[in-house]
């Protein structure tokens, strides 16, 4: 979105900052980490990540999956099918 906005503003001869702040929570937190990495590795537009706020994402999927089990929960009270019947998959 920032790149599209920058292109539009440039076409209108309006100054537009190349500084960005990115943030997200849960799956959005993972997106923030991914976007930050992408900008660091592949940015050709000169973006500057001024602030980055990834929150609540699952950054170690293996640990999260291992933690899923052994919680002594009745998963029939938490999930419904098809997730419940496919938990082990």
Helices and strands as residue ranges (DSSP letters): H 2-11, E 19-25, H 27-42, E 48-55, H 61-68, G 75-77, G 84-86
